[in-house]
Amino acid sequence: MQFHRSIRSLPRRLLLGALAILTLTGSANAWWDGDWTLRRKIVIDTGGTGAPIDGPIGTVAVLLRLSDGDFQFQAAKEDGSDIRFVAGDDKTPLSYHIESFDSLMSEAFVWVKVPDLKPGAQTTIWMYYGNSGPKAVATGDPKATYDSDTALVYHFTDKGAPFTDASGHSNTSKEAGVTADALIGSGMRLSGKAPVTIPASPSLQVPQGGAQTFSIWIKPATLAPNAILASRRDGAGAFVIGLDSGIPFVEVTGPNGTARSTPGTPIAVNTWHHLAVVAAPGKVALFVDGDPYGAPLAVSLPALNTDILLGADSLAGGTRPGFAGDADELEISKIARPDGYVKFTSVSQGGSDTAEKLVAVGPDEQTSTWLSGNSTFGILIHSLTPDGWAVICLLAIMAIVSWTVMFTKASFLNKNSKGSEHFMKAWRHVATDLTALDGGDMESAKSLGGRVDKKTQKALRHACIYQIYHTGVEEIRHRMSNSSGERVLSAQSIQAIRATLDGVMVRETQKLNRLMVFLTIAISGGPFLGLLGTVVGVMITFAAIAAAGDVNVNAIAPGIAAALLATVAGLAVAIPALFGYNYLISRIKEATSDMHVFVDEFVTKLAEFYRPRAD
């Protein structure tokens, strides 16, 4: 009964132990989700060791340029749908979306929303990937990547179709613009003659004296005078951005006339530059490559609720040419972004060495879960065939049974050894005078003449020697009750008592050896079962190769390795059972020898103490 209870309870104890180990492992490594096998630390450093930014930044969509140097495309899904981003606490998921993901060319552009980015500090986020399971579905959300103050975002990824708005406000362009390779994936190519129209919408409406931020990357193909990049006119009010022979400018037309920014250093042709205009009540500032460009205009924006033209002037009959060149990453916000935000956008998206210092992607870290899909053991588990699983499950049952036998048998032998030790200490005193065996009541004989208490008697019941002693006492008292009161045993009686004690010793020996056969089965049967699983697995692997007609090492290796796992499992069952069997057999032989010695000593003492007196 004890064996069966142990069999039922051991798997539960093993499972609880395994779960505890896995829990501790997960806590120690602070892994967001064990189904994702790879992660990289991303450090956004706006301090002295990265790209110093002093002004406030706030919530920003951070661009990640992924390549072979900082991302294992072969470990991710083909479309990057298994990519996830988590905050530095390794608990809070971050919104993101993928602009483009090309696993063949090993290039990807991903935008991640980082809330409340601080200047002069380091912010850590985690990028997880490497999950081919059903949980790894696309969760990118462009709308959630940007804050509520973002009114329009064009990535210019739409080829032959109107440009879509990634901010979620549905500010899609009216025309299908021309796309070309640009600074970040694909961009828009403007000829100076065919503009792109952004229709008016409530999200793009600017009240009188309102705020707005216009941000875009440009690469001029020519440096024409007064080339218009973007324009918006509503009645007598106007807001125009352009380049005058390579000199960026912003014009604001209001009740007091037209104000134009002071000229600065011209930009070079065919080079990428970040251009931003931040308009607040009473102030309109122009930024080039993240730095202020000229003195701010002391004006406010007029009320604007009309279409926006990109690459042309919306003034009817205007003679100024449109901007000719490439543009990328247009963003319009409903607020005046802080200077730190503009600086961060320019540096992080520029792709220079400074950008790599500002947004640094660390090396791969692999999950410590040993069942991970790309770990060695995980590959073996996922490559196992049904026959291999059947063999390993059978071996697992054998392992549970053998370990249960070893634990219960070792516990029984320990109790036997402890009880025998207590008994032999008391027996040394009783052996000099066997009066306690046939004198008094039976309780006196059980307690060896009162030399052991009730608690020790419980321990004695587990000793095989005590069982022999108890049987011997019963035999003596039975014969003494039929005698004439004289303490005499004939040679035939002593021989009969010895035969009875030998029988008890045989039964106790059988008790000691009970269930040991399970260990011999595990020792001899485990490796053979494992070998059977390996042979069948190898046969199935080669049969599959023959059916496919293609010899591929990458296809053969996992199947062969998984087939060999059955042999390893068989040895894992047999080796502990072998060591445990040898240890337990030595303990059983020791206990059996002690019983032999005690029987000889007991019978000898009987022959000496109960011998007939000479006439």
C-alpha positions as CSV (number, residue, x, y, z in Angstrom):
1,M,0.0,0.0,0.0
2,Q,2.8,2.4,0.8
3,F,4.5,1.6,-2.5
4,H,1.3,2.5,-4.4
5,R,0.8,5.7,-2.5
6,S,4.4,6.7,-3.3
7,I,3.9,5.9,-7.0
8,R,0.8,8.2,-7.1
9,S,2.4,11.1,-5.2
10,L,5.9,11.1,-6.8
11,P,4.9,12.5,-10.2
12,R,3.0,15.3,-8.5
13,R,6.1,16.1,-6.4
14,L,8.4,16.0,-9.4
15,L,6.0,18.3,-11.4
16,L,5.8,20.8,-8.6
17,G,9.6,20.8,-8.3
18,A,10.0,21.3,-12.0
19,L,7.6,24.2,-12.0
20,A,9.4,25.8,-9.1
21,I,12.7,25.5,-10.9
22,L,11.2,27.0,-14.1
23,T,9.6,29.8,-12.1
24,L,12.8,30.7,-10.3
25,T,14.7,30.6,-13.6
26,G,12.1,32.9,-15.3
27,S,12.3,35.3,-12.3
28,A,16.1,35.4,-12.3
29,N,16.3,36.2,-16.0
30,A,13.2,38.5,-16.0
31,W,12.0,37.1,-19.3
32,W,8.8,38.7,-20.6
33,D,7.4,35.5,-22.2
34,G,9.2,32.1,-22.5
35,D,7.6,31.5,-25.9
36,W,10.0,34.1,-27.4
37,T,13.5,32.7,-27.5
38,L,15.6,35.7,-28.4
39,R,15.7,39.3,-27.2
40,R,17.9,42.4,-27.6
41,K,18.3,45.3,-25.3
42,I,17.8,48.7,-26.9
43,V,19.3,51.7,-25.1
44,I,18.2,55.2,-26.1
45,D,20.9,57.4,-24.8
46,T,20.2,61.2,-24.8
47,G,23.1,61.8,-22.4
48,G,26.8,62.5,-22.9
49,T,27.7,58.9,-23.9
50,G,25.1,58.9,-26.7
51,A,23.7,61.9,-28.5
52,P,23.3,64.8,-26.1
53,I,19.9,66.3,-26.1
54,D,19.1,69.0,-23.4
55,G,15.6,70.1,-24.2
56,P,12.3,68.2,-23.4
57,I,11.4,65.4,-25.8
58,G,8.2,63.7,-24.6
59,T,6.5,60.7,-26.2
60,V,8.1,59.8,-29.5
61,A,8.1,57.1,-32.2
62,V,11.6,55.7,-32.3
63,L,12.9,54.3,-35.6
64,L,14.8,51.0,-35.5
65,R,16.9,50.2,-38.5
66,L,17.4,46.4,-38.4
67,S,20.1,44.6,-40.4
68,D,22.2,41.5,-40.2
69,G,24.4,43.2,-37.7
70,D,21.7,43.7,-35.1
71,F,19.0,41.2,-35.9
72,Q,18.8,37.5,-36.9
73,F,16.4,37.5,-39.7
74,Q,16.6,33.7,-40.1
75,A,15.4,33.3,-36.5
76,A,12.3,35.5,-37.0
77,K,9.2,34.9,-39.0
78,E,9.4,35.8,-42.7
79,D,7.1,38.8,-42.2
80,G,8.5,39.8,-38.7
81,S,5.1,39.1,-37.1
82,D,6.8,37.6,-34.0
83,I,8.6,40.9,-33.1
84,R,7.5,42.4,-29.8
85,F,8.7,45.4,-27.8
86,V,8.6,45.7,-24.0
87,A,9.5,48.5,-21.7
88,G,12.6,48.4,-19.5
89,D,10.6,46.8,-16.6
90,D,10.2,43.7,-18.9
91,K,6.5,43.7,-18.3
92,T,4.8,46.6,-20.2
93,P,4.3,46.0,-23.9
94,L,5.0,48.9,-26.2
95,S,3.0,49.8,-29.3
96,Y,4.9,49.5,-32.6
97,H,4.4,49.0,-36.3
98,I,6.6,47.7,-39.1
99,E,7.1,50.0,-42.1
100,S,9.0,47.4,-44.1
101,F,10.5,44.0,-43.4
102,D,12.6,42.2,-46.0
103,S,14.1,39.0,-44.7
104,L,15.7,38.2,-48.0
105,M,17.7,41.5,-48.1
106,S,18.1,41.5,-44.3
107,E,16.6,44.9,-43.9
108,A,13.7,46.2,-41.8
109,F,12.4,49.5,-40.5
110,V,10.3,49.4,-37.3
111,W,8.7,52.3,-35.4
112,V,8.3,51.9,-31.6
113,K,6.4,54.2,-29.3
114,V,8.5,55.2,-26.3
115,P,6.4,57.2,-23.7
116,D,7.9,60.3,-22.0
117,L,11.5,60.1,-23.2
118,K,13.8,62.1,-21.0
119,P,16.7,64.3,-22.1
120,G,20.2,63.6,-20.8
121,A,19.3,60.1,-19.7
122,Q,19.3,56.5,-20.8
123,T,16.0,54.7,-21.5
124,T,16.0,50.9,-22.0
125,I,13.5,48.9,-24.0
126,W,13.5,45.2,-25.1
127,M,13.0,43.7,-28.5
128,Y,11.7,40.1,-28.5
129,Y,11.6,37.7,-31.5
130,G,12.2,34.1,-32.4
131,N,8.7,32.6,-31.9
132,S,7.2,30.3,-34.6
133,G,4.2,29.3,-32.4
134,P,0.6,30.3,-32.8
135,K,0.9,33.2,-30.3
136,A,3.3,35.0,-32.7
137,V,0.7,36.8,-34.9
138,A,1.1,40.3,-36.2
139,T,0.2,42.9,-33.5
140,G,1.7,46.0,-35.1
141,D,-0.6,49.0,-34.8
142,P,0.4,52.2,-36.6
143,K,-2.2,54.4,-35.0
144,A,-1.2,53.3,-31.4
145,T,2.5,54.0,-32.3
146,Y,1.9,57.8,-32.3
147,D,0.4,60.1,-29.7
148,S,-2.9,61.8,-29.9
149,D,-1.2,65.1,-31.0
150,T,0.1,63.5,-34.3
151,A,-2.3,64.5,-37.1
152,L,-0.5,62.9,-40.1
153,V,2.3,60.5,-40.9
154,Y,3.4,59.5,-44.4
155,H,5.9,56.7,-44.8
156,F,5.5,56.8,-48.6
157,T,5.4,53.1,-48.9
158,D,2.4,53.1,-51.2
159,K,3.5,52.4,-54.8
160,G,1.0,53.4,-57.5
161,A,-1.6,54.4,-54.9
162,P,-2.4,57.4,-52.8
163,F,-0.3,57.8,-49.7
164,T,-1.9,56.5,-46.6
165,D,-1.8,58.1,-43.2
166,A,-0.1,56.0,-40.5
167,S,-1.4,58.2,-37.6
168,G,-4.9,56.8,-37.9
169,H,-6.6,60.0,-38.9
170,S,-7.2,58.8,-42.5
171,N,-5.6,61.8,-44.1
172,T,-4.9,60.0,-47.3
173,S,-3.5,62.0,-50.3
174,K,-5.8,62.7,-53.2
175,E,-3.3,61.6,-55.9
176,A,-1.0,58.6,-56.2
177,G,2.5,60.0,-55.8
178,V,5.7,58.7,-57.3
179,T,7.8,56.6,-54.9
180,A,11.5,55.9,-55.0
181,D,14.2,54.5,-52.7
182,A,14.8,57.0,-49.9
183,L,16.5,57.6,-46.6
184,I,14.1,55.3,-44.7
185,G,12.8,52.6,-47.0
186,S,10.9,54.2,-49.8
187,G,10.0,57.9,-50.2
188,M,8.2,60.4,-52.5
189,R,9.8,61.9,-55.6
190,L,8.6,65.3,-56.6
191,S,9.2,66.7,-60.1
192,G,8.3,70.3,-59.4
193,K,5.4,70.1,-61.7
194,A,3.0,67.4,-60.4
195,P,2.1,68.2,-56.7
196,V,0.6,65.8,-54.1
197,T,-2.6,67.1,-52.4
198,I,-3.4,66.4,-48.8
199,P,-7.2,67.2,-48.4
200,A,-8.4,69.4,-45.6
201,S,-9.7,67.6,-42.6
202,P,-10.7,68.4,-38.9
203,S,-7.4,66.9,-37.7
204,L,-5.4,69.2,-39.9
205,Q,-7.4,72.4,-39.2
206,V,-5.4,75.2,-37.6
207,P,-7.3,78.0,-35.7
208,Q,-6.2,81.6,-35.8
209,G,-3.0,81.8,-33.7
210,G,-2.9,78.0,-33.4
211,A,0.0,75.6,-33.1
212,Q,1.5,73.1,-35.6
213,T,4.7,71.2,-36.3
214,F,5.7,70.3,-39.9
215,S,8.5,67.8,-40.2
216,I,10.0,66.2,-43.4
217,W,13.2,64.8,-44.8
218,I,14.3,66.3,-48.2
219,K,17.0,65.7,-50.8
220,P,16.9,68.4,-53.5
221,A,17.7,67.4,-57.0
222,T,18.2,71.0,-58.1
223,L,18.6,74.3,-56.2
224,A,16.0,76.5,-58.0
225,P,15.1,79.9,-56.6
226,N,12.0,80.0,-54.4
227,A,11.1,76.3,-55.0
228,I,8.0,75.5,-53.0
229,L,8.1,72.4,-50.9
230,A,4.7,72.8,-49.1
231,S,2.0,75.4,-49.2
232,R,-1.4,76.1,-47.7
233,R,-3.5,79.2,-48.4
234,D,-6.9,80.0,-46.9
235,G,-8.3,83.3,-48.0
236,A,-5.8,86.1,-47.1
237,G,-3.7,83.7,-44.8
238,A,-0.9,81.5,-46.1
239,F,1.7,79.1,-44.8
240,V,4.6,78.2,-47.2
241,I,7.8,76.2,-46.8
242,G,10.4,76.1,-49.5
243,L,14.1,76.4,-50.6
244,D,15.5,79.6,-52.3
245,S,18.5,78.4,-54.2
246,G,19.2,75.8,-51.5
247,I,18.3,78.2,-48.5
248,P,15.4,76.8,-46.5
249,F,12.7,79.3,-45.7
250,V,9.2,79.6,-44.2
251,E,6.7,82.3,-45.0
252,V,3.6,83.2,-43.0
253,T,1.0,85.6,-44.4
254,G,-1.4,87.2,-42.0
255,P,-3.3,90.4,-41.4
256,N,0.0,92.3,-41.1
257,G,1.4,91.0,-44.4
258,T,3.9,88.3,-45.2
259,A,6.9,87.5,-43.0
260,R,9.8,85.4,-44.2
261,S,12.5,83.7,-42.2
262,T,16.0,85.1,-42.4
263,P,18.4,83.2,-44.8
264,G,21.1,81.0,-43.6
265,T,23.7,78.6,-45.0
266,P,22.3,76.8,-48.1
267,I,22.1,73.0,-48.2
268,A,23.9,70.9,-50.8
269,V,22.2,69.3,-53.7
270,N,21.5,65.5,-53.6
271,T,22.0,65.3,-49.8
272,W,19.4,64.4,-47.2
273,H,18.4,67.0,-44.6
274,H,15.8,67.2,-42.0
275,L,13.5,70.2,-42.2
276,A,11.0,71.2,-39.5
277,V,8.8,74.2,-38.8
278,V,7.4,74.6,-35.3
279,A,4.6,77.2,-35.0
280,A,3.3,78.4,-31.7
281,P,1.3,81.5,-30.8
282,G,3.5,84.5,-31.6
283,K,6.4,82.4,-32.8
284,V,7.3,80.4,-35.9
285,A,10.7,78.7,-35.9
286,L,12.6,76.9,-38.6
287,F,14.9,73.9,-37.9
288,V,17.4,72.3,-40.3
289,D,19.0,68.9,-39.2
290,G,17.6,69.4,-35.7
291,D,19.1,72.8,-35.1
292,P,17.4,76.3,-35.2
293,Y,17.9,77.9,-38.6
294,G,17.9,81.6,-38.4
295,A,15.9,83.8,-36.1
296,P,12.3,82.7,-35.3
297,L,9.5,84.8,-36.8
298,A,7.5,86.8,-34.3
299,V,4.1,86.0,-35.9
300,S,1.2,83.6,-35.4
301,L,-0.3,81.2,-37.9
302,P,-3.5,82.4,-39.6
303,A,-6.6,80.2,-39.6
304,L,-6.0,77.4,-42.1
305,N,-8.6,74.8,-43.2
306,T,-7.8,74.1,-46.8
307,D,-5.9,71.5,-48.8
308,I,-2.1,71.2,-48.4
309,L,0.0,71.0,-51.5
310,L,3.3,69.2,-51.6
311,G,5.7,70.3,-54.3
312,A,3.8,73.4,-55.5
313,D,2.3,76.7,-54.5
314,S,-1.4,76.7,-53.9
315,L,-1.6,80.4,-55.0
316,A,-3.6,80.5,-58.2
317,G,-1.5,81.7,-61.1
318,G,1.6,81.5,-59.0
319,T,4.9,81.7,-60.9
320,R,7.2,80.1,-58.2
321,P,8.4,76.6,-59.2
322,G,7.7,73.5,-57.2
323,F,10.4,71.6,-55.2
324,A,12.2,69.0,-57.3
325,G,13.8,66.1,-55.4
326,D,13.0,63.3,-53.0
327,A,11.2,63.5,-49.7
328,D,10.6,61.1,-46.8
329,E,8.8,60.7,-43.5
330,L,6.3,63.6,-43.5
331,E,4.9,64.2,-40.1
332,I,2.4,66.9,-39.1
333,S,1.4,67.5,-35.4
334,K,-1.4,69.6,-33.9
335,I,1.0,71.1,-31.3
336,A,4.3,72.9,-31.2
337,R,6.8,70.2,-30.5
338,P,9.6,71.0,-28.2
339,D,13.1,71.6,-29.5
340,G,14.3,68.3,-28.0
341,Y,11.7,66.4,-29.9
342,V,12.8,67.9,-33.2
343,K,16.5,67.2,-32.4
344,F,15.7,63.6,-31.5
345,T,13.7,63.1,-34.6
346,S,16.5,64.4,-36.8
347,V,19.4,62.5,-35.2
348,S,17.6,59.2,-34.7
349,Q,16.2,59.0,-38.2
350,G,19.4,60.3,-40.0
351,G,21.2,56.9,-40.0
352,S,24.6,58.4,-39.1
353,D,27.1,57.2,-36.5
354,T,25.4,59.5,-34.0
355,A,22.1,57.8,-34.6
356,E,23.7,54.5,-33.7
357,K,24.9,56.0,-30.4
358,L,21.5,57.5,-29.7
359,V,19.6,54.3,-30.4
360,A,22.0,51.4,-29.6
361,V,20.9,47.8,-30.2
362,G,22.6,45.3,-28.0
363,P,23.6,41.6,-28.7
364,D,21.2,38.7,-28.7
365,E,20.1,37.2,-25.4
366,Q,18.6,33.7,-25.5
367,T,15.9,32.5,-23.2
368,S,17.1,30.1,-20.4
369,T,14.1,27.9,-20.9
370,W,15.6,24.5,-22.0
371,L,12.5,23.7,-24.0
372,S,12.9,26.7,-26.3
373,G,12.2,26.1,-29.9
374,N,15.8,27.0,-31.1
375,S,17.6,25.5,-28.2
376,T,19.3,22.1,-28.7
377,F,16.8,20.2,-26.5
378,G,13.9,22.1,-28.0
379,I,14.9,21.1,-31.5
380,L,15.1,17.5,-30.4
381,I,11.7,17.6,-28.7
382,H,10.1,19.2,-31.8
383,S,11.7,16.6,-34.1
384,L,10.5,13.6,-32.2
385,T,8.2,11.2,-34.1
386,P,5.1,9.6,-32.5
387,D,7.0,6.3,-32.0
388,G,9.8,8.2,-30.3
389,W,7.3,9.9,-28.0
390,A,5.7,6.5,-27.2
391,V,9.1,5.0,-26.3
392,I,10.1,8.0,-24.2
393,C,6.7,8.0,-22.4
394,L,7.2,4.3,-21.5
395,L,10.7,5.0,-20.3
396,A,9.4,7.9,-18.2
397,I,7.0,5.5,-16.5
398,M,9.8,3.1,-15.9
399,A,11.9,5.9,-14.5
400,I,9.2,7.0,-12.1
401,V,8.6,3.4,-10.9
402,S,12.4,2.7,-10.5
403,W,12.9,6.0,-8.6
404,T,9.9,5.3,-6.4
405,V,11.3,1.8,-5.6
406,M,14.7,3.2,-4.8
407,F,13.3,5.9,-2.5
408,T,10.8,3.6,-0.7
409,K,13.3,0.7,-0.4
410,A,16.1,3.1,0.9
411,S,13.6,4.5,3.5
412,F,12.7,0.9,4.6
413,L,16.3,-0.1,4.9
414,N,17.1,3.0,7.0
415,K,14.3,2.2,9.4
416,N,15.4,-1.4,9.6
417,S,18.9,-0.3,10.4
418,K,17.8,2.1,13.0
419,G,15.5,-0.4,14.6
420,S,18.2,-3.1,14.6
421,E,20.6,-0.8,16.3
422,H,18.2,-0.1,19.2
423,F,17.3,-3.8,19.4
424,M,20.9,-5.0,19.6
425,K,21.7,-2.6,22.4
426,A,18.9,-4.0,24.5
427,W,19.6,-7.6,23.4
428,R,23.2,-7.6,24.9
429,H,21.6,-7.3,28.3
430,V,18.9,-9.9,27.7
431,A,21.3,-12.4,26.2
432,T,23.0,-12.9,29.6
433,D,19.8,-14.0,31.2
434,L,16.9,-15.2,29.1
435,T,14.4,-15.2,32.0
436,A,12.7,-12.2,30.4
437,L,11.7,-14.4,27.5
438,D,9.5,-16.9,29.4
439,G,8.9,-15.1,32.6
440,G,6.2,-12.5,33.2
441,D,3.7,-11.3,30.6
442,M,4.2,-11.0,26.8
443,E,4.6,-7.2,27.0
444,S,7.6,-7.7,29.2
445,A,9.2,-9.9,26.5
446,K,8.3,-7.5,23.7
447,S,10.0,-4.7,25.6
448,L,13.0,-7.0,26.3
449,G,12.4,-7.0,30.0
450,G,11.3,-3.4,30.1
451,R,14.5,-2.1,28.6
452,V,12.8,-0.3,25.7
453,D,10.0,2.2,25.9
454,K,6.8,2.5,23.8
455,K,8.4,4.9,21.3
456,T,11.4,2.7,20.8
457,Q,9.2,-0.4,20.4
458,K,7.6,1.4,17.4
459,A,11.0,1.7,15.8
460,L,11.8,-2.0,16.7
461,R,8.8,-3.1,14.6
462,H,10.6,-2.0,11.4
463,A,13.7,-4.2,12.3
464,C,13.8,-7.7,10.7
465,I,15.8,-9.0,13.6
466,Y,13.1,-8.0,16.0
467,Q,10.5,-9.9,14.0
468,I,12.7,-13.0,14.4
469,Y,13.2,-12.4,18.1
470,H,9.4,-11.9,18.5
471,T,8.7,-15.2,16.8
472,G,11.4,-17.0,18.9
473,V,9.8,-15.6,22.1
474,E,6.4,-16.9,21.1
475,E,7.9,-20.4,20.4
476,I,9.7,-20.5,23.8
477,R,6.6,-19.4,25.8
478,H,4.5,-21.9,23.9
479,R,6.8,-24.7,24.9
480,M,7.2,-23.5,28.5
481,S,3.5,-23.4,29.0
482,N,3.3,-27.2,28.3
483,S,6.2,-28.1,30.6
484,S,6.1,-29.0,34.2
485,G,7.5,-25.6,35.2
486,E,11.1,-26.5,34.6
487,R,13.1,-24.3,32.1
488,V,14.3,-27.1,29.9
489,L,14.2,-27.4,26.1
490,S,15.0,-30.6,24.4
491,A,17.3,-30.8,21.4
492,Q,14.3,-31.5,19.2
493,S,12.5,-28.4,20.5
494,I,15.5,-26.2,19.9
495,Q,15.9,-27.6,16.4
496,A,12.2,-26.9,15.8
497,I,12.6,-23.4,17.0
498,R,15.5,-22.9,14.7
499,A,13.5,-24.2,11.8
500,T,10.8,-21.6,12.6
501,L,13.3,-18.8,12.9
502,D,14.8,-19.8,9.6
503,G,11.3,-19.5,8.0
504,V,10.8,-16.1,9.5
505,M,14.3,-15.1,8.2
506,V,13.4,-16.2,4.7
507,R,10.1,-14.2,4.7
508,E,12.0,-11.1,6.0
509,T,14.6,-11.6,3.3
510,Q,11.8,-11.8,0.7
511,K,10.4,-8.6,2.1
512,L,13.7,-6.9,1.8
513,N,14.0,-8.0,-1.9
514,R,10.4,-7.2,-2.8
515,L,10.0,-4.8,-5.8
516,M,13.8,-5.0,-6.6
517,V,12.8,-6.7,-9.8
518,F,11.6,-3.3,-11.1
519,L,15.1,-2.0,-10.9
520,T,16.5,-5.0,-12.8
521,I,13.8,-4.4,-15.5
522,A,14.9,-0.7,-15.7
523,I,18.5,-1.7,-15.9
524,S,18.2,-4.3,-18.6
525,G,15.0,-3.1,-20.4
526,G,15.6,0.7,-20.5
527,P,18.6,0.6,-23.0
528,F,16.9,-1.9,-25.2
529,L,13.7,0.2,-25.4
530,G,15.7,3.3,-26.1
531,L,17.6,1.4,-28.9
532,L,14.3,0.3,-30.3
533,G,13.0,3.9,-30.5
534,T,16.3,5.0,-32.1
535,V,16.2,2.3,-34.8
536,V,12.5,3.0,-35.6
537,G,13.2,6.8,-35.7
538,V,16.2,6.4,-38.0
539,M,14.1,4.2,-40.3
540,I,11.3,6.8,-40.5
541,T,13.8,9.6,-41.2
542,F,15.5,7.7,-44.1
543,A,12.1,6.7,-45.4
544,A,11.0,10.3,-45.5
545,I,14.2,11.3,-47.3
546,A,13.7,8.6,-49.8
547,A,10.1,9.8,-50.4
548,A,11.3,13.4,-50.8
549,G,14.1,12.4,-53.1
550,D,16.4,15.1,-51.7
551,V,19.3,14.5,-49.4
552,N,19.6,17.6,-47.2
553,V,21.7,17.6,-44.1
554,N,19.4,20.2,-42.4
555,A,16.5,17.8,-43.0
556,I,18.4,14.7,-41.8
557,A,20.1,16.0,-38.7
558,P,17.1,16.9,-36.5
559,G,15.4,13.5,-37.2
560,I,18.6,11.5,-36.5
561,A,19.3,13.5,-33.4
562,A,15.7,13.1,-32.1
563,A,15.9,9.4,-32.8
564,L,19.1,9.1,-30.7
565,L,17.2,10.9,-27.9
566,A,15.3,7.7,-27.2
567,T,18.6,5.9,-26.6
568,V,19.7,8.7,-24.3
569,A,16.4,8.4,-22.4
570,G,16.9,4.6,-22.0
571,L,20.4,5.1,-20.6
572,A,19.0,7.9,-18.3
573,V,16.6,5.3,-16.9
574,A,19.1,2.5,-16.6
575,I,22.2,4.3,-15.1
576,P,20.5,5.6,-12.0
577,A,18.7,2.3,-11.5
578,L,22.0,0.5,-11.8
579,F,23.6,2.6,-9.1
580,G,20.6,2.4,-6.9
581,Y,20.3,-1.3,-7.3
582,N,23.9,-2.0,-6.4
583,Y,23.6,0.2,-3.3
584,L,20.4,-1.3,-2.2
585,I,21.6,-4.9,-2.8
586,S,24.6,-4.2,-0.6
587,R,22.3,-2.9,2.2
588,I,20.0,-5.9,1.8
589,K,23.0,-8.3,2.0
590,E,24.1,-6.6,5.2
591,A,20.7,-6.9,6.7
592,T,20.4,-10.6,5.7
593,S,23.8,-11.3,7.2
594,D,22.7,-9.7,10.5
595,M,19.7,-11.9,10.5
596,H,21.8,-15.0,10.0
597,V,24.2,-14.0,12.8
598,F,21.3,-13.3,15.2
599,V,19.5,-16.6,14.5
600,D,22.7,-18.5,15.2
601,E,23.3,-16.5,18.4
602,F,19.7,-16.8,19.5
603,V,19.6,-20.6,19.1
604,T,23.0,-21.0,20.7
605,K,21.8,-18.9,23.8
606,L,18.6,-21.1,23.9
607,A,20.6,-24.3,23.9
608,E,22.9,-23.0,26.6
609,F,20.2,-21.5,28.9
610,Y,17.5,-24.2,28.5
611,R,19.8,-27.2,28.5
612,P,18.8,-30.2,30.7
613,R,20.7,-30.5,34.0
614,A,22.9,-33.6,34.5
615,D,21.5,-36.2,36.9
